[in-house]
């Protein structure tokens, strides 16, 4: 049997200055940052999932952002073995992500990390896209290098 991968959407949110949103995970006090991401529910399209996750994790309504590009290829990563048993009932070896570049058209005050309970992030910041692999938990760094390559032409 081949390993199962959880379908997921990842969001690269660009502000007007060309920087991207990263949030500090609330469940990882060691300063692990990431871009918003989340599972695609059964029967849900990538587009539906991206708008739902954007609101749940960042509190941004779909009238405060616009899609720049949806990546045509997915990016797959494996979870470390100790997390495979802990997350999602042990059903998945990792995630297969469809990454989306978005332009944030709102104001920083529109960002609400507590829009969904429980919140995903405890803090957030705008950073250079090229800096994101240095902020992420080590097992996701290769994924973030691929995301940088996908969207580095966007500013």
N, C-alpha and C positions, 0 to 999 in steps of 0.2 A: 504494500500500500504506500502511495506517495504521501508526503507530508501535506497537510492542509495549511493554507495561508488565509488569514482574515482579510476580506476586502476592506479597503480603507481609503479615505480621501485625506490628502495633505494640503494645507493652505499656505501659500507664500503671499503674504499681504504686503504690498508696497505702499508706502505713503507718498505724498507729492514730492518729497525730497529724494526718492529712490531707495530709502531704507526699508527694511522689512521688520515685521512684528515678531518678537519672540517673547514667550512667557516662561517664568520660572515655575516649574512643577511644584504643586503644593505637597505632593507625596514624596518629594525627594529634597530634603533640606540641604543637600550638598551643593546647591547652586546649579542644578541641571536645568537648562533652558531648552525650549524647542518651539517650533512653529506649530500652530494648531493642527490637529489631526484627529480622525475618529473613524469608527467603523461605518461601512455602508450597510444599512439594514436590508434584510431580504425584501426584494421587490422595489427597492429604492434606487433611483438613478444617481449617477455621480453628481449631477446638478442639484438634485434635491438634498443629497447628503452634504454637499459643500455649504449650502445656505443654512441648513440645520446646525451643522458643526460651527459655522461662523458665529451664529447667535449663541449657541450653548457655551462655547469656550471663551468668546471674546465680547459677547453682548452686542455685536454689530448687526443691524438689520440689513436686509438685502437692498434697501434704498440708500445705503451708505457705502456701497462697494460695487464694483463692476468687474466682470471676468475679463482678463487680458488674454489668457491662454489656458487651455486644458492640455496637459501633456498627452501625446499620442501613445507613449509607452509607459507601462507601469514599472515601478521599482519594488523589488521584493527584498526583504531582509529577514534573517533568522533571529529569534530571541535567544539569549543565553539559556542554557538548559534549565537552570534553577527558576527562571521566569516562565518557561514553557509550561511547567507544572502548576504555576501559581496563577497565571492570567487566563481568562476566558475559559475556565474549567478544564484547562489542559488540552483543549481541542485543537489549538493551532501551534505550528512550529514558528510562526512569525506573521508578518503582514505583507500584503501586496497592495501597494499604494498607487493611487492615481493622484498626481500632484497638479494643483491649479494655481496659476498666478492671478492675483486680484489687485485692483487699484482701490485703495481706501479713499473715499471721497468725503468722509465726515471729518469731524474734529476729534482731537484726542479725548475730549470730555465725553464722546459717544462710546468709548470703550468701557465696558462694564464686566469685570471678571467674575462678578457674583450674579450674573443674569440667570445662571443655571445652578441648581443645588444637587450634588455638591460641585463646587468650583474646581476647575482643573489647575488654574494658575494662582499664585499668590502675589506675583509682581509681573510687570512687563516693561519692555523697552523697544525702541527702534534701533536697529543695528545694520551695518553693511551686510549684504547677502554673503559676501566672501568670508565674513567673520563667523557665520552660523556653525560651520563644522567644529570650530574650536569651543563652542559653548555647549554642544550636545553631549549626551551620555556616550561613552566610547563605542558601544556596539552599533550606534546609529550614524557614526561619522561618515562611513562610505556612502550611505544613503544621502546624507546632506551634501557630500561632494557631487553626487549625481544631480541633485536638485539645483545646486549652483550652476552646473554646466547647462541644465535645461533652461534656466531663466536669467543667465548673466547678461544677456543682451537687453534686458528690460531695465529701465532707469526711471 
